[in-house]
């Protein structure tokens, strides 16, 4: 006669009873959660946030350069820069209503600006959670230069400056002599005020510092980090930052000193 196998030791019987109790009280196994949307999963990762910062940064760098080139027409006189401003408002007018394309570009830039700031803030928090204890010894700042160490503060200065710049030369709230559709006179009237000129100069120096590190690091964020290219990356970042800094600082400086007038 065959014998039925039973748990022969107290430990085996105890383990079986514990398993039965666990099954009764917890119910059936819970299926694993489905992985989030690939786009959302990419956004939540550190690599994804760096990519978002790099791509949005490229868009913003392109805008900063084009914006500077357009504003430099102030040196060509009132007619040149006012016609440039009107051209922006009528861009694509034969196919689209007036200012529609301009507003499309503005909305794209706003989206890039917001994504850049949000990704930077969240990436900072991720880094802080990964390293909750600050460095206990003096850091080696050979790799982390002044631009990278002040990235957060220059970013804040630039963000506040953008708001003031819009209020000053786009909306007119901060410029008592603002005339819609007359960028030449608006720039002259604005930059002739010494505190405003100083604010523009300081903000654009901060922008140039921010651009230097951003232009340098965006290649690394995109995975283009070959040591053979490091010198070229640094030259590009420095040259781009210097051009933007000198071009933008020259306008308030030359207007407040009376070199450029109506």
Secondary structure, DSSP 8 states (H G I E B T S, - for coil): --------SHHHHHHHHHHHHHHHHH-S---------HHHHHHHSHHHHHHHHHHHHHHHHHHHHHHHHHHGGGGG-HHHHHHHHHHHHTTTTTTS-TTHHHHHHHHHHHHHHHHHHHHHHHHHHHHHHHT-S--SS---TTTS-HHHHTHHHHHHHHHHHHHHHHHHHTS-TT-TT--TT-HHHHHHHHHTSHHHHHHHHHHHHHHHHHHHHHHHHHHHHTT---GGGHHHHHHHHHHHHHHHHHHHHHHHHHHHTTSS--
